[in-house]
Amino acid sequence: MAAVRVPVDRDLSIDFARAFCLPIVVLLHALQMGIGGDPLRAFNALDGFEPLAWATWPLMIMPVFFICGGFASITQWRRLRGHGETVAHYVRIRAIRLAQPVVALVAAVGAVLAGMLLAGVDAEFVRTFAVRLAEPLWFIPVYLICTALVPTMSWLHRHAPWTAYVGLAAAVVVVDVLVRGLGVPVGALNWILVWLFAQQLGFGLRDGWFARRSRLVLVAVAAGSYGVIGVLVGWFGYSHDMLDNLNPPTLAILALALGQACLFALAQPLIRRMMQWRPMLGAVFVFGVYGMVIYLWHTFAMAVVTALQLAIGLPFPPVLSPAWWATRPVWILAIAVVVAGCCLVVPRIEARWPKPIERRTPLAVVIVWSVCAVAGVGVLLTLGYLPWRNGLLGWALVTVAVVALITGGPGRRVSDDSVRAEARSAESSSAARS
């Protein structure tokens, strides 16, 4: 096969990692959607499923998303800063890109759920189903907060890298001790602390820290990281299921992130060679372009497939039964078909959004509206995709925040050079789409 020239300012191994991890996340969410009982209810089908619990040690790949996100984010921030851009501008464009896709998604899923209710589907089932569908949204506010802190964490990475790493790790330890040892309800802090640590690892990956280490050192650190997880599970009562350690994240996820960063660094030379193949590059490009659509809209696909199954009258086999496993390929294929349709339609809908007005928006204003977007998604996470019980409030908060961020408020216009710099930034990094 003909070799493909890799742009000098882009590491396609990062695109590969995201493309590789995305189907795993979607597949896991699809398998976790359990529907059953009399009356029907939605629940986690894989809760307590031991084979999956042990499989999460290699397959819990959410840290990879934040590691790659850190790599892409610090690259974009440095590029924008080099063209004279401000922190406010960076945070503003990141908040728009993360929050804007949520607006149409919530409206679409809400419409499907409303149709279920109008068709006479049990309201309590719809409520539990709506909450399950909303769970993947946790990524949006957490990732928004982490990327908004990139300028600050980038400064720390430059001037005091070990202070940043050790400080974040120590803070996670303190939170875990308070939660597990003293029962203090502060575990939610780790939603930010653990993922900031993973993002910081992405900074180190970007600046070649891992590449400068010998393979022996990387293997030793990776083995030590998994060893720490073993100690936490065997001696300190942490769950052996990394999904349990994800909500909220614990020290086990932090150790997993460090181990995955080392393993990824070991695999990077091979991945870069693989990315010279046109078929591989094409597949990664597709996942890069449509990554955000696939991640968010697979929940809409599950809503559509479930609604059709209810309308047709097809039964829901008992979860984890032979019949349930036998129907999973059809279930997953049906979701994939709907997602493929979304990839064709959703980008055209999103293209109708107005472009951000070219103004210098004050940082305080950007922060206020970003917090508003985070709060809106938080309401949706708590109550699910429901057109009642304040679900509409969550959607309205996100929508108003996105519109406000797009308009930018009063301020002087951005220079043409800055606009062109941002255009080049958006085009040169598919990671900036997510």
Buried (B, 14 or more C-beta within 10 A) or exposed (E): EEEEEBEEEBBBBBBBBBBBBBEBBBBBBBBBBBBBBEEBBBBBBBBEBEEBBEBBBEBBBBBBBBBBBBBBBBBBBBBBBEBEBBBBBBBBBBBBBBBBBBBBBBEBBBBBBBBBBEEEBBEEBBBBBBBBBBBBBBBBBBBBBBBBBBBEBBEBBEEEBEEBBEBBBEBBBEBBEBBBEEEEEEBEBBBBBBBBBBBBBBBBBBBEBBEEBEEEEBBEBBEBBBEBBBEBBEEBEBBBBBBBBBEBBBBBBBBBBBBBBBBBBBBBEEBBEBBBBEEBBEBBBEBBBBBBBBBBBBBBBBBBBBBEBBEEEEEBBEBBEEEBEEBBEEBBEBBBEBBEEBBEEBBEEBEEBEEBBBBBBBBEBBBBBBBBBBBBBBBBBEBBBBBEBBBBBBBBBBBBBBBBBBBBBEBEEBBEEBBEBBEBBBEBBBBBBB
